[in-house]
Amino acid sequence: MASSPYLLVAATLVAHLVVASCATELTFTVSSSTSLTLVTKGAVSEVEIKEQGANEWTSLKESPANTWTFDSKATLKGPISVRFLVKNGGYRVIDNIIPAEYDVGSVYRSSV
């Protein structure tokens, strides 16, 4: 039984590493008052945003290198939430990732 504490520590470390390796990192850049870019680190197959006051989610367009873009004819209305589909992991939602008072050129990050 002397090895039990060591096994518990080892199992805990492995669990932390597995959870960390499954994390999806998101980096939003507000390119202009009407567009934004999202770069993902992780297997994401769909990305949508919801602006303040919107009733529905709006899809972003996928580009090469895990980049997603959104271009609007109107000024973006923050706060903006994001919903994305992690391959083999279901949907994730991050509420208000971009605040109401965002600055053009600002970068916002989150890890899920």
C-alpha positions as CSV (number, residue, x, y, z in Angstrom):
1,M,0.0,0.0,0.0
2,A,3.0,2.3,0.2
3,S,2.7,3.0,-3.5
4,S,-0.9,4.1,-3.3
5,P,-0.1,7.8,-2.8
6,Y,2.3,7.7,-5.7
7,L,-0.3,6.1,-8.0
8,L,-2.9,8.8,-7.0
9,V,-0.4,11.5,-7.8
10,A,0.5,10.0,-11.1
11,A,-3.2,9.5,-12.0
12,T,-3.9,13.1,-11.1
13,L,-1.0,14.4,-13.3
14,V,-2.2,12.3,-16.2
15,A,-5.8,13.6,-15.9
16,H,-4.5,17.2,-15.9
17,L,-2.4,16.6,-19.0
18,V,-5.4,15.0,-20.8
19,V,-7.7,17.9,-20.0
20,A,-5.0,20.5,-21.0
21,S,-4.4,18.8,-24.3
22,C,-8.1,18.8,-25.1
23,A,-8.4,22.6,-24.6
24,T,-9.4,24.8,-27.6
25,E,-7.8,28.2,-27.7
26,L,-9.6,31.0,-29.4
27,T,-8.0,34.4,-30.4
28,F,-10.4,37.0,-31.7
29,T,-9.1,40.2,-33.4
30,V,-11.6,43.0,-34.1
31,S,-10.2,44.0,-37.5
32,S,-12.6,46.9,-38.1
33,S,-15.9,48.1,-36.8
34,T,-17.6,45.7,-39.2
35,S,-15.3,42.6,-39.3
36,L,-13.5,40.2,-37.0
37,T,-11.1,37.3,-37.3
38,L,-10.9,34.2,-35.2
39,V,-7.9,31.9,-35.0
40,T,-8.4,28.6,-33.3
41,K,-5.9,26.1,-31.8
42,G,-7.8,22.8,-31.8
43,A,-10.1,20.8,-34.0
44,V,-13.0,23.2,-34.6
45,S,-15.4,22.5,-37.5
46,E,-18.0,25.3,-37.1
47,V,-18.0,28.8,-35.6
48,E,-20.9,31.2,-35.0
49,I,-21.3,34.5,-33.2
50,K,-24.3,36.3,-31.7
51,E,-24.2,40.0,-31.4
52,Q,-26.1,42.0,-28.7
53,G,-29.8,41.9,-29.4
54,A,-29.6,39.2,-32.1
55,N,-32.0,36.3,-32.0
56,E,-30.0,33.9,-34.1
57,W,-26.4,32.8,-34.4
58,T,-24.4,33.9,-37.5
59,S,-21.8,31.6,-39.1
60,L,-18.3,32.6,-39.7
61,K,-16.4,31.7,-42.9
62,E,-13.6,29.2,-42.6
63,S,-10.3,30.1,-44.2
64,P,-7.0,28.2,-44.3
65,A,-4.9,27.7,-41.1
66,N,-7.7,27.5,-38.6
67,T,-8.9,31.0,-39.3
68,W,-12.5,32.1,-39.3
69,T,-13.8,35.5,-40.5
70,F,-16.9,37.6,-40.2
71,D,-17.7,40.6,-42.3
72,S,-20.8,42.7,-41.7
73,K,-22.4,45.6,-43.6
74,A,-23.3,47.1,-40.2
75,T,-21.2,48.0,-37.2
76,L,-20.6,45.1,-34.8
77,K,-22.7,45.3,-31.7
78,G,-21.0,44.0,-28.5
79,P,-21.0,42.2,-26.3
80,I,-20.5,39.3,-28.7
81,S,-20.8,35.6,-27.8
82,V,-19.3,32.7,-29.7
83,R,-20.5,29.2,-30.2
84,F,-18.3,26.6,-31.8
85,L,-18.3,22.9,-32.6
86,V,-15.3,20.9,-31.4
87,K,-14.7,17.9,-33.5
88,N,-15.7,14.8,-31.5
89,G,-16.6,17.1,-28.5
90,G,-19.9,18.9,-29.1
91,Y,-20.8,22.5,-29.0
92,R,-19.1,25.1,-26.7
93,V,-20.5,28.6,-25.9
94,I,-18.5,31.5,-24.6
95,D,-20.7,34.4,-23.6
96,N,-19.6,38.0,-24.1
97,I,-16.0,37.1,-25.2
98,I,-15.9,40.5,-27.0
99,P,-17.2,43.3,-24.7
100,A,-19.7,45.9,-25.5
101,E,-17.0,48.6,-25.5
102,Y,-14.5,46.9,-27.8
103,D,-11.7,48.8,-29.5
104,V,-10.9,48.2,-33.2
105,G,-7.6,46.3,-33.3
106,S,-8.1,44.7,-29.9
107,V,-7.4,41.0,-29.4
108,Y,-9.5,38.9,-27.1
109,R,-8.5,35.3,-26.0
110,S,-10.2,32.4,-24.4
111,S,-9.4,28.8,-23.7
112,V,-12.1,26.2,-23.4
